[in-house]
């Protein structure tokens, strides 16, 4: 399969937003009343923020068809030494569902990383699936002494240095553009009316996993208060393995259940 990359143009906007919606529809976030996919409106909004890096707003094509997209914005580290260091973040990274597991996402990242390096950026920091992104070269932000603005860290918070030692000695708090935290249910629902109607995604209850685990592992998982596989998917294998009662047999069961329900998860290649 021949993959080419180019900058996104205004003529691509609707196609990219619809593809993003299709890709992330099954990964809705849960709240008290409803579940919403908002990645497509996020792409729409990111194109208009000052932090956008237009040189890194790119699509992947094969046979003249858009099959992938990634968008970058400037971010920064407020370091313990009192200085501010500019970095990048990206997301959503989108690959059309029927073209996934063909290396398109990885190739799109590698292409844009090279471009980012040429532009003089030092590192890319993201909040992304912890097991997938470590396979493409990301490392845990905690290993660099970096935290979120509230001082926390977790495996999904990750770093890719664009050249070796780019963040050497830089420790502090990480900041991203406020647009990522300003999406509302109301505007998302309104924006979603631009696209064909879709049936609501049904979250997969955690009981399908709990019922297959040994008692000790089942109790350890119940204690976490996780209600569905959709949320569990966002945790790394390392984080789940740290739950009480989780031994290698239990982790293998988690892998099996996740695969059965088509959730990419774990350190094993997809």
N, C-alpha and C positions, 0 to 999 in steps of 0.2 A: 504494500500500500504506500503510495507516494503522498507525503504530507508537506504542505507548504504553509508558510506563515506570512502574514501581512498585518498592517495597522487596520484597526477597525475604522469604518467610515460611517457617516450618518445613515447611509442606505442599509447598513447592517443592523441598526439598533433594534428594530422589532424582532428580527430573526434571532438575534443573540438573547434578547430578553425572554422570548418564548422557549428557546433551548434551555436557558437557565432555569426557567420555571419547571420544565419537564424533568430536568436532571435532579432538582432538589425537592420535588413535590413529596417524595417519601421521607424526607428528613425534617419534617415540621417540628417546631418547638411546642411544647405543651404548656398551657396555662389553665386557669380555672374554667374558662368558658368555651374556648375554641382553639383550634390549631391553625396556624397560618404559615405558608411558605412566603418569605419576604426577600429571598435572594435576588429575584428579578427586579424588584423595585430598588434594591440596593445598587445594582448595576446601573440602573437608570439615574439614580442620584449621584453616584460617584463620578459620572462623566462631567458633572457641573461644579465640583468642589475645587477650591484652589490647590488642594493637595494632590490632585490627579497628576500622574506622570503620563502625558499623552503618547510619548515614545514607546511606552510599555503596555498600551491598551491594544492587545493583539488577538487576532483570530487564527485558528488553524483550519485549513481547507484540505479536502481530498476530492478529486474529480469535480472541482468547482463548487463544492458544497461545504458550508461552514459546519464543522464538527466539534470545534472547541473554542474556548475564549478564556482570556485572563486579563484582569485589570489591576493596575498598581496605583498606590498612593504613597505620598511621603509620610513617614512616621518619625519618631524621635525618642532618644533616650535622655532623660534628665538624670545625669550622672551624679554619683556621690561626691565627685570632685568639683561640683558646681557648674560644670560645663554642659552644653547640650550637643548631642551628636545626632546628625540626621541619618535616618535609615529608611527602609522601604517596608511596606506590607503589600500583600496581594489578596485578592479574593472578592467574589467567588472565582475559583478555578472550575471551569465547566467543560465537561466532555459529554456530547450527546449520548444518551443511554445505550443505544445500539452500537456505539463505537467504543465503548469502554473496554478496558483490559487489553488494549492493543498498543499501549505505549504512547498514546497521543498526549495525555496529560504530562507525562514525564518529559516528552520531547518539547512541549510548549514551555515548560518551566526551564529546561536547559537553554533553550533559545533565548528566552527573556532574561535569564540570569547573565548570559554573555553580554546582552545589550546593556543591562544594568551596570555591569562591571565597566563597560566602555564609557558609560555616562558618569562614572566616578563614584558610584555608591559603594558603601562598605559592607552592608549586610542586609538580609531580608529577615524580618521577624513576623511570625504568623500565629494565629490560633487555629489549628487544623488537626485533622485526624492524626493522633500521635504515632500510630504504628505505620501508616502509609508514608508519612513524610520523613520518618527516620530512614526509610528505605531509599529515599532519593537524596539523602545527605544532610538532612536537618539534625540538629542536636537540641537537647533540652535546655531551655533558657536558664534554668536553675544552675546548670553547670557553668554559666558565665556570670552568675551573681546578679541576674536580672529578675525583676518582679513586675507585676502589673501596678497600676497607680495606687491600689489599696494594699500593696505589699505582699500579695499572694503569688503563688506559682503552682503549676500543674503540668502534666505531661503534654497537654495539647498546646502549650505555650512553647514555641520552638524557634530556633535560630539557624540561618544558613549564612556563613561568612562567604562573601564573594571573593575574598582572597585570604590566604592563611594569616591568622593573627589579627584580622581586621578589627576585632573587638577586644583585643588583648588589654586587660587592665581596666576596661570600661564596665563599671558596675552601677546599677541604679534602677530607676523606674521607667517603664516603657509607656509611650503615649501614641494613640492613633487619632485620626480625624474624628471629631464628634459625630459625624454623620452615621457612623456605625452603631451608635447608641441612641439615635433619634428617630428610628422607625416606629410608627404607631400602627396598631391594628386597623384603625379607621382608614388611614391613607393606603394601607396595603390592600384592604378589601376594595376600595375604590379603584386603585390601579389595576387590580386583578381582573376587573370587568373588561379590560381591553382585549382579553384573550378568551378563547373558547372555554365554555364551562367544563369543569372536571369534578369527578366524584371525590368527596373528602377521603383523605388517606386514613386508614384504620391502623392505629398503633397496635403493635404486637405485644400482648401482656407478658410480663416477666414470668408468669406462672408456667409458660411452656418450657422454660429453662429450669425453674425451681423444682418442678415435678420430676426432672431427670437427674437431679443432683443427689448425692449422698446427704443424709440429714445434717451433718456438721456444716458442709459447704452451703446447703440450702438455707440454714439459719443465718450463716454469715452474710449471704446475699440479701436475705430479707431485711436484715438489720440496716442495710444501706438506704432503704426507702425508695429504691429504684422500681418504677412501675411498669416499664416497658423495655423491649429490646432496642427500640429506637434511641433511647437515652443511653443504654449500656454501650451501644456501638461507639459513642463518642469517647469512651474511656479506653486507655491503653491496656494491653495485656498485662503489663507490669502493675498498673493500678488495680486491676481486678484480682491479680494473683496475691495482692497484699490484703485482700478481704479475709477475715477469720474463716478458717476451715477450707480455704482454697488450696488444694494440692494440685499436682500435675494431672491427676486423673480428672479432677473437676475442671481444670482449664481446658483439657482436651474435649470435655463435654460441652463447654461453652463454645469452643471452636466449631464443633459439629452442629450445634443448634443454630449458631449464627450463619453457617454455610447453608443449612437447610432452609432458613428463612431469607436467604440471599442478602445478608448483611455483611459487607466486607469488614473483617475484624481480625486482629491478632498479628503476630510477627511473621507468620508464614506468608509467602508470596501469594497474591490474589490469583 
